[in-house]
Amino acid sequence: MAGKPCRYFATVISGLQDYAAQYAAEVLHLEEPVETGDGILFFQTSDSPATVASLGCFSNVFGLIGRYPGETNLNSIVEAVASNASLRN
């Protein structure tokens, strides 16, 4: 049974993001197309967190609580968060 849609951020081995995105699109009930960057995926699904975590195609998967618009490079995201003092406090 599908629940309330949740947003996720997942990591994969660099270069495999398109394959992981295709697999996720085949298996999950996605609310929108998967967005990919180098080694990362952003997606929204109404499937349970346990279902998402059990796919086995992700290195890591996290619930997404915020995002820097336009950033799809993991290093850029880490640098942006590290430079934002209000997020560290």
N, C-alpha and C positions, 0 to 999 in steps of 0.2 A: 504494500500500500504506500502510495506516495504521500509525503508530508509537505510542509511549507518549504519553498525553494531556499536553498542556501548557496552562498558563493564559496568557491574553493580556489586555492592556489596549490599547484602541484609541481614537483620537480622531477625531471627524468635525466637520463644521460644525454649530454649535449648531442644534438643531431637526431635523436629519437622522438622529439616532441610531436612531429607530424603523425608518426605511427601511433603514439599513445593517444593523441587527439582523435584519430580515426577509430581506435578501439573504444575509447570512452563514448564517442557518438553512437556506436553500435550497441553498447551495453546499457548506458545510462539514459534516463529520461531528461534530456537537456532542455533548459529553458531558452537557451540562445546558443549560437555556434561557439565552439571552443576557440579561444584566442591563444595563440602560441608566440613564444619568443625563444631565444636560444636556451634550451634546457628547461623551460617553464611553460606551464599551461594555466589559464584562467578559465573557469567555467562555472555554470550555475545549474543545479539539479535539485529536483524534489526527492530524489532517492535518499535513503538514510545514510548518515555518516559511516556506519558499519559497511554498507554496500560499497560506498566510494573507496573506503580504505582496503577492502578485500579484493579490489581489481587486480592488484599485483603488477600493474604496468608502471606505477609511479615509484620513484625513489622515496619521496616524502609527499604527504598531502596535508594541507592545513585549511582550517576554516578561515575565510578572508574577511577581516573586519575593516579594512581600509586600503586605499590604493592611491598612488601618485599618478595622476592622469598622464598617459603617454609613455610611461616607463614600462618596458618589457624586458630590460636587461637586469638580471639579478644584482650585479655589482652596482648599477646605478641606483637601484631601489635601496640597497644597504647603505650606500653613501648618502642618499637623500634622508633616510631615517636617522642616520648617525649625526647629520648636520643640523637636525631640527631639535633644538633644545627642549621645546615643549613636549615632545614625544618621549624624551628620556626622563622627565621628572614625574 
